[in-house]
Amino acid sequence: MASDAIGLSTAGDRTTQTGVSGQKHDETHQDVEIGQDAAKIEAVERVYKKLDRRILPAFWVLYFLCSAIRSNVGLAQTMNTNKHHDLASELNLTPKQVSTGLALFYVCYVLFDLPSNLVMSRLSPHIWMSRIVTGVGIIGVCLTAMEAAWSFYLLRLLLGIVIAGMWPGMSYYLTLFYPPSRTGKRIGRYYTAAQLSAAVVGLVSAGFQEMDGLGGLVGFQWMFLLYGLVGIIVGISLLWWLPDRPLPPGEEYPKTGWRSFIPQSKPALTGEDARIHYEDLTRVYHHRPWNMKDLWHVLIDWRLYPLVIMYFGVVGVGIGTQSYGTVIIRAINPKLTGIQLSLLFAPIWIMDLIAILIVTPISDRFHHHRALFFSGGAMLQITGLLITTFAGNGGSSWSRYGGLLIVGFGLGPTVPICMTWTNEIFQPRHGEVGVAAASALVSGLGNLGSILTTYALYTGWPADGVGPHKYRKSNLVMIGILCASILSAATMVLLLKIFGNPRAKQVSSTSSTSEGEAVYIDGAARREVQQRGLDRMLCFR
């Protein structure tokens, strides 16, 4: 019995030792896996930082220049007014004609946004971006030669046509190199170019006003000319600066057909970096051609239209502030000179810039709560507009100017968040055509808000510009469309909780999102499903 006990004890000890040894082995194996995962994450982060250094500076510069050329008309309305060398005086324009010219740009922008983005998805994206910026620069130079209302209308129409597709095209371009959940911070970074453009252009316009009469040109003509020339130079340089669509490691684009006439840019990544990016974003490298049925499925997707309404409100207020900011400030204090107006206009966009830098990285970190960040920004804009409209007792109350600064801070993150949310929803559902079409439609249809604020409000509403409460009704209209944006964001969250965001079921065998085709679960997709708690589902094993 004693021997049996000893035998049992020995066997038990061996079992215990084996169990402890196995446990230690499992712990060691887990430590190795954790170490390997950390190394992979570090390598992936290194690759995306390298892409940031290649892509984001180019996007920042092109967006800065295009924003400056597009919005300079707003400043031209108040430059050198004491000499009657402002835009309206030089071209003999009425306030309604100025509003019409501003709105015509957005009409063409809305009509051509989607076709431009679809062409970009078919052709080489970096060449299409170069075409856009070069065209904007040429139109900018031509704005110098405006002589009457008809030339103002014509050039604003042409500017809307050539610049259409730039903003949604940049958003689509990012999804070729980054997972949708990583695009918010990147969009925010280059979106700061528009804010700095508004601030810097406002400050620099003071210098252009000092050049008034030099070489027979008035101040705003010098502004259009120099920005346009720089735009042409930058547009051509993008052929080398921006990388083409990524190809699987070892593959190259054939230098045949039209490609033989176009300079070939260096690949964004090479060697081990290219392999890591391929493994992390495989689905981008194996895109399938899309057809009209795919486009139709995007158009009838209900998820598109709440995003359009969200964008409608915030971009309408943004463009309204950009186009008429100096007009609103002058209503606060009619005694301000053109140079003083330009200097006071700049801080609005500095506040906008600060908000982008603070909020967009946080919204990427908590990217399942985009609607909260969006609605918070929109509510700040409403607060600022209420202060601008009702604060103070006199026409020279500077608390109203403080309201404009709050509007600028609220504006900052809302547009990047809206575009990023569009990418996150439509890339998994519809693939590449979903991102290209949805971003263009959200941007294009959403810019109907820009038509409203530039054509129907402020100088486009003469009765609202008289009396002791100038532009009160215009401000209240902008508050109304912001309320619609917030309501739309809340509706989107509710409907997504009810219906979810499953992959779209397509019927085309050549579809970019065909059901039954291989679905690439790459590194970025795996991280996403792990964050959503779906990693234990069979389809993700």
C-alpha positions in Angstrom: 0.0 0.0 0.0 2.9 2.3 0.9 4.5 1.5 -2.4 1.2 2.2 -4.2 1.0 5.5 -2.4 4.5 6.3 -3.3 3.8 5.4 -6.9 0.7 7.6 -7.0 2.6 10.4 -5.4 5.4 10.1 -8.0 2.9 10.0 -10.8 1.1 13.0 -9.3 4.4 14.9 -9.1 5.1 14.1 -12.7 1.7 15.2 -13.7 2.1 18.4 -11.7 5.5 19.0 -13.2 4.2 18.4 -16.7 1.3 20.7 -16.1 3.6 23.5 -14.8 5.9 22.9 -17.7 3.1 23.1 -20.2 1.8 26.2 -18.5 5.2 27.8 -18.7 5.5 26.8 -22.4 2.1 28.4 -23.1 3.1 31.6 -21.3 6.4 31.6 -23.2 4.6 31.0 -26.5 2.2 33.9 -25.7 5.1 36.2 -24.9 6.7 35.3 -28.2 3.4 36.0 -30.0 3.0 39.3 -28.2 6.5 40.2 -29.1 6.0 39.3 -32.8 2.7 41.3 -32.9 4.4 44.3 -31.4 7.2 44.0 -34.0 4.6 43.8 -36.8 2.7 46.8 -35.5 5.9 48.8 -35.3 6.8 47.8 -38.9 3.3 48.7 -40.1 3.4 52.1 -38.3 6.8 52.8 -39.9 5.4 52.1 -43.4 2.4 54.5 -42.9 4.7 57.2 -41.6 6.8 56.8 -44.7 3.7 57.2 -46.8 2.8 60.3 -44.8 6.1 61.9 -45.7 5.5 61.3 -49.4 1.8 62.0 -49.8 0.6 64.5 -47.2 3.0 67.4 -48.0 2.0 67.2 -51.7 -1.7 67.2 -50.7 -1.2 70.1 -48.3 0.5 72.3 -50.9 -2.0 71.6 -53.7 -5.0 72.1 -51.4 -3.5 75.3 -50.0 -3.1 76.8 -53.5 -6.5 75.6 -54.8 -8.3 76.9 -51.8 -6.6 80.2 -52.1 -7.4 80.6 -55.8 -11.0 79.5 -55.2 -11.7 81.8 -52.2 -9.7 84.9 -53.3 -12.9 86.3 -54.8 -14.3 86.8 -51.3 -11.3 89.0 -50.3 -11.3 90.8 -53.6 -14.7 92.3 -52.6 -13.1 94.4 -49.9 -9.6 95.1 -51.2 -8.7 98.8 -51.9 -12.3 99.9 -51.5 -11.1 103.4 -50.5 -9.8 103.8 -54.1 -12.7 101.9 -55.7 -10.3 99.2 -56.8 -12.3 96.4 -55.3 -13.8 93.6 -57.4 -17.3 95.1 -57.7 -16.1 98.6 -58.6 -13.6 97.4 -61.2 -16.1 95.1 -63.0 -19.2 97.3 -62.3 -20.9 94.4 -60.4 -24.0 94.6 -58.3 -24.1 92.6 -55.0 -26.5 90.2 -56.7 -24.1 89.7 -59.6 -21.3 88.9 -57.1 -23.4 86.3 -55.4 -24.4 84.8 -58.8 -20.8 84.5 -59.8 -19.9 82.8 -56.5 -22.8 80.4 -56.8 -22.0 79.4 -60.4 -18.7 77.9 -59.3 -20.6 75.5 -57.0 -23.2 74.6 -59.6 -20.4 73.2 -61.8 -18.7 71.8 -58.8 -21.8 69.8 -57.9 -22.4 68.6 -61.5 -18.8 67.5 -62.3 -17.7 66.1 -58.9 -18.9 62.5 -59.5 -17.8 62.2 -63.2 -14.3 63.5 -62.2 -13.9 61.1 -59.4 -15.0 58.1 -61.5 -12.6 59.0 -64.2 -9.9 59.3 -61.6 -10.6 55.7 -60.4 -10.2 54.5 -64.0 -7.1 56.4 -64.9 -3.9 57.1 -63.0 -4.9 59.0 -59.8 -1.7 61.1 -59.5 -2.0 62.3 -63.1 -5.6 63.3 -62.6 -4.7 65.3 -59.5 -1.9 67.0 -61.5 -4.5 67.9 -64.2 -6.8 69.4 -61.6 -4.2 71.6 -60.0 -2.7 72.8 -63.2 -6.1 73.7 -64.6 -6.9 75.6 -61.4 -3.7 77.6 -61.8 -4.4 78.5 -65.4 -7.9 79.7 -64.5 -6.4 81.7 -61.6 -4.1 83.5 -64.0 -7.1 84.2 -66.3 -9.0 85.8 -63.4 -6.5 88.6 -63.7 -8.0 89.6 -67.0 -11.7 89.9 -65.9 -13.3 93.1 -67.3 -17.1 92.7 -66.9 -19.8 90.5 -65.4 -19.8 88.0 -68.3 -16.1 87.2 -67.9 -16.5 86.9 -64.1 -19.4 84.4 -64.7 -17.4 82.4 -67.3 -14.3 82.0 -65.3 -16.2 81.0 -62.2 -18.0 78.3 -64.3 -14.7 77.1 -65.7 -13.1 77.1 -62.2 -15.9 74.9 -60.9 -15.4 72.4 -63.8 -11.6 72.0 -63.5 -11.5 71.8 -59.7 -14.4 69.4 -59.4 -13.3 66.1 -58.0 -10.3 67.5 -56.2 -11.6 67.2 -52.6 -13.4 63.8 -52.9 -10.5 62.7 -55.2 -8.0 63.3 -52.3 -10.2 61.3 -50.0 -10.4 58.4 -52.5 -6.7 58.6 -53.2 -5.9 58.1 -49.4 -7.9 54.8 -49.4 -5.5 53.4 -52.0 -2.7 53.7 -49.3 -4.4 53.6 -45.9 -7.2 51.7 -44.2 -10.4 53.9 -44.0 -10.0 54.0 -40.1 -6.6 55.7 -40.6 -7.8 58.4 -43.0 -9.4 60.8 -40.6 -6.2 62.2 -39.1 -4.6 62.4 -42.6 -7.6 64.2 -44.1 -7.5 66.6 -41.1 -3.8 67.2 -41.7 -4.1 68.4 -45.3 -7.4 70.0 -44.6 -5.5 72.5 -42.4 -4.2 73.8 -45.7 -7.6 75.4 -46.4 -7.6 77.0 -43.0 -4.0 78.3 -43.2 -4.8 79.4 -46.8 -7.7 81.5 -45.5 -5.6 83.0 -42.8 -2.5 83.5 -44.8 -4.3 84.8 -47.9 -6.1 87.3 -45.6 -2.8 88.5 -44.2 -1.0 88.5 -47.5 -3.8 90.4 -49.2 -2.8 93.4 -47.1 0.5 93.3 -49.0 -1.2 92.9 -52.4 -3.3 96.0 -51.5 0.0 97.9 -51.1 0.9 96.8 -54.7 -2.3 98.5 -56.1 -1.5 100.3 -59.3 1.9 98.6 -59.8 2.4 97.6 -63.4 -1.1 98.9 -64.2 -2.8 96.1 -62.1 -5.0 96.6 -59.1 -4.3 94.8 -55.8 -6.7 91.8 -56.4 -5.3 91.3 -59.9 -1.8 90.8 -58.5 -3.2 88.3 -56.1 -4.9 86.2 -58.8 -1.9 86.4 -61.0 0.8 85.2 -58.5 -1.3 82.5 -57.0 -2.2 81.2 -60.4 1.4 81.0 -61.6 2.4 79.1 -58.5 -0.5 76.7 -59.0 0.6 75.9 -62.5 4.1 75.1 -61.3 2.9 72.9 -58.4 0.4 71.1 -60.7 3.1 70.0 -63.1 5.4 68.9 -60.3 2.8 66.5 -58.9 3.5 64.2 -61.9 6.8 63.3 -60.0 5.7 64.2 -56.5 2.7 62.0 -55.9 3.0 58.2 -56.3 0.7 56.2 -58.7 -1.7 53.5 -57.5 0.3 50.8 -55.6 1.1 47.5 -57.4 2.0 44.2 -55.8 5.7 43.8 -54.9 7.8 43.1 -58.0 5.2 44.4 -60.6 5.6 47.6 -62.6 3.4 49.7 -64.9 4.1 49.1 -68.6 5.5 52.1 -70.4 3.1 51.7 -73.3 0.2 53.8 -74.8 -0.5 57.0 -73.0 1.9 56.1 -70.2 4.8 56.4 -72.5 4.2 60.2 -72.8 3.8 60.8 -69.1 6.6 61.0 -66.5 6.6 58.0 -64.2 6.7 58.8 -60.5 8.7 56.7 -58.1 6.8 54.0 -56.2 5.6 55.0 -52.8 7.2 52.0 -51.2 9.9 49.5 -52.2 11.5 46.3 -50.8 10.4 45.1 -47.3 8.1 48.2 -46.9 6.2 47.3 -50.0 5.7 43.7 -48.8 4.5 44.9 -45.4 2.0 47.3 -47.0 0.8 44.6 -49.4 0.1 42.2 -46.5 -1.7 45.0 -44.5 -3.8 46.3 -47.3 -4.1 43.4 -49.8 -7.6 44.3 -51.0 -6.3 47.6 -52.5 -3.8 45.7 -54.7 -6.5 43.4 -56.1 -9.2 45.8 -57.0 -11.8 44.6 -59.6 -13.2 46.7 -62.4 -16.6 48.2 -61.6 -19.5 48.8 -63.9 -22.7 50.8 -64.0 -24.6 48.3 -61.8 -22.1 48.8 -59.1 -22.5 52.6 -59.3 -26.3 52.1 -59.2 -26.0 50.1 -56.0 -24.1 53.0 -54.4 -26.7 55.5 -55.5 -29.6 53.6 -54.0 -27.8 52.9 -50.7 -29.7 54.8 -48.0 -26.5 55.3 -46.0 -25.4 57.9 -48.6 -28.0 60.5 -48.0 -27.7 61.2 -44.2 -24.0 61.9 -45.0 -25.0 64.3 -47.8 -27.2 66.2 -45.4 -24.5 66.3 -42.7 -22.0 67.7 -45.3 -24.6 70.1 -46.7 -24.9 72.0 -43.4 -21.2 72.2 -42.3 -19.8 73.0 -45.7 -22.5 75.5 -46.4 -21.6 77.4 -43.2 -17.9 77.0 -44.0 -18.1 78.5 -47.4 -20.5 81.1 -46.3 -18.0 82.2 -43.6 -15.2 82.0 -46.1 -17.0 84.0 -48.8 -18.6 86.6 -46.5 -16.5 86.7 -43.4 -15.1 90.1 -44.2 -18.6 91.3 -45.0 -19.9 90.1 -41.6 -17.0 91.8 -39.8 -17.6 95.0 -41.6 -21.2 94.9 -40.5 -19.9 94.7 -36.9 -17.7 97.9 -37.4 -18.3 99.7 -40.7 -15.3 102.0 -40.1 -12.7 99.2 -40.6 -10.4 99.6 -43.6 -9.8 96.8 -46.1 -6.4 96.0 -44.6 -8.0 95.8 -41.1 -10.7 93.5 -42.4 -8.1 91.2 -43.9 -6.1 91.0 -40.6 -9.3 90.3 -38.6 -10.4 87.6 -41.0 -7.3 85.5 -40.5 -7.8 84.5 -36.8 -11.1 82.7 -37.7 -9.2 80.2 -39.7 -6.4 79.9 -37.1 -9.1 78.7 -34.7 -10.3 76.3 -37.3 -6.8 74.9 -37.7 -6.3 74.5 -34.0 -9.6 72.5 -33.8 -8.5 70.2 -36.6 -5.2 69.4 -35.0 -6.8 68.6 -31.7 -10.0 66.8 -32.7 -9.3 64.7 -35.8 -6.6 62.5 -34.2 -8.9 61.8 -31.2 -11.8 61.0 -33.6 -9.5 58.4 -35.3 -8.7 56.9 -31.9 -12.4 56.6 -31.1 -13.5 56.1 -34.7 -16.7 54.3 -33.7 -18.0 57.6 -32.3 -17.6 59.9 -35.3 -21.1 61.2 -35.0 -20.4 62.6 -31.5 -17.3 64.5 -32.7 -19.2 65.8 -35.7 -22.3 66.9 -33.7 -20.1 68.6 -31.1 -18.4 70.7 -33.8 -21.8 71.6 -35.3 -23.1 72.7 -32.0 -20.1 74.9 -31.4 -20.9 76.6 -34.8 -24.5 77.2 -33.7 -23.3 78.7 -30.5 -20.9 81.0 -32.3 -23.5 82.1 -34.8 -26.0 82.9 -32.0 -23.4 85.1 -30.4 -22.5 86.8 -33.7 -26.2 87.4 -34.3 -27.5 88.5 -30.9 -24.6 89.5 -28.6 -23.9 93.2 -27.6 -26.1 96.2 -27.8 -24.4 98.2 -30.6 -23.3 97.6 -34.1 -19.7 97.8 -33.1 -19.9 95.0 -30.4 -16.7 92.9 -30.5 -18.4 90.1 -28.7 -19.9 89.3 -32.1 -16.4 88.9 -33.5 -15.7 86.4 -30.7 -18.7 84.5 -32.0 -17.0 84.2 -35.4 -13.9 82.7 -33.7 -16.1 80.1 -32.1 -17.7 79.3 -35.5 -14.2 78.8 -36.9 -13.2 76.4 -34.1 -16.4 74.4 -34.6 -16.0 74.2 -38.3 -12.5 72.6 -38.2 -13.1 68.9 -37.7 -16.6 68.5 -39.1 -15.7 68.2 -42.8 -12.8 65.7 -42.3 -14.9 63.6 -40.0 -17.8 63.5 -42.5 -15.5 62.4 -45.4 -13.8 59.8 -43.2 -17.1 58.3 -42.0 -18.1 58.0 -45.7 -14.9 56.0 -46.4 -15.5 53.8 -43.4 -19.0 53.0 -44.4 -18.7 52.6 -48.2 -15.3 50.9 -48.6 -16.4 47.6 -46.9 -19.8 47.6 -48.6 -19.0 48.6 -52.1 -15.2 48.5 -52.5 -13.3 51.0 -54.6 -16.3 52.3 -56.6 -18.1 52.8 -53.3 -15.4 55.1 -52.0 -15.0 57.0 -55.3 -18.7 57.5 -55.9 -19.8 58.1 -52.3 -17.1 60.6 -51.5 -17.9 62.5 -54.7 -21.7 62.5 -54.1 -21.3 63.5 -50.5 -19.0 66.4 -51.6 -20.9 67.3 -54.7 -24.5 67.1 -53.4 -23.4 68.5 -50.0 -22.0 71.6 -51.8 -25.6 72.5 -52.6 -25.3 74.1 -49.2 -22.5 76.3 -50.6 -24.9 77.4 -53.4 -27.4 78.4 -50.8 -25.1 80.4 -48.6 -23.3 82.1 -51.5 -26.3 82.9 -53.7 -29.2 83.4 -51.4 -27.7 84.8 -48.2 -25.7 87.9 -47.2 -25.1 90.1 -50.3 -27.4 87.8 -52.2 -30.2 88.8 -49.8 -30.2 92.7 -50.1 -33.1 93.2 -47.6 -31.0 91.4 -45.0 -28.1 93.8 -45.3 -30.0 96.9 -44.2 -31.2 98.1 -40.8 -29.7 97.8 -37.3 -29.5 94.0 -37.4 -27.5 93.3 -40.6 -27.5 89.7 -41.8 -29.4 88.4 -38.8 -31.7 86.3 -41.0 -28.8 84.9 -43.0 -27.1 83.8 -39.8 -30.3 82.1 -38.6 -30.6 80.2 -41.9 -27.1 78.9 -41.4 -28.1 77.8 -37.8 -31.1 76.0 -39.4 -29.0 73.9 -41.8 -26.6 73.0 -39.0 -29.5 71.7 -37.0 -30.4 69.5 -40.0 -26.8 68.2 -40.0 -26.9 67.2 -36.4 -30.3 65.5 -36.8 -29.0 63.6 -39.8 -25.9 62.4 -37.8 -28.2 61.1 -35.1 -30.4 59.4 -37.6 -27.4 57.7 -39.2 -26.3 56.3 -35.9 -29.7 55.0 -35.1 -30.2 53.3 -38.5 -26.7 51.8 -38.5 -27.6 50.2 -35.1 -30.8 48.8 -36.5 -29.6 47.6 -40.0 -25.8 47.4 -39.5 -23.3 47.9 -42.4 -23.1 44.5 -44.1 -21.2 43.9 -47.3 -23.4 44.8 -50.3 -24.8 41.9 -52.3 -24.0 42.5 -56.0 -25.1 40.6 -59.0 -22.4 41.5 -61.5 -19.7 38.9 -62.1 -17.2 41.6 -63.0 -18.2 43.8 -60.0 -15.6 45.3 -57.7 -17.7 43.9 -54.9 -19.1 40.7 -56.4 -20.6 38.2 -54.0 -18.7 35.0 -54.2 -15.5 36.6 -55.3 -12.5 36.3 -52.9 -12.7 38.7 -50.0 -9.3 39.7 -48.8 -9.1 39.8 -45.0 -5.8 41.7 -44.7 -4.0 43.0 -41.7 -6.1 46.2 -41.6 -9.3 44.3 -41.8 -8.3 41.9 -39.0 -7.5 44.8 -36.7 -10.9 46.3 -37.5 -12.9 43.1 -36.7 -10.8 42.6 -33.5 -11.8 46.1 -32.4 -15.4 45.3 -33.0 -15.2 42.0 -31.1 -15.8 39.9 -34.2 -12.5 38.1 -34.3 -13.9 34.8 -32.9 -16.4 34.5 -35.8 -15.6 31.6 -38.1 -15.3 33.8 -41.2 -12.4 35.7 -39.7 -10.4 32.8 -38.5 
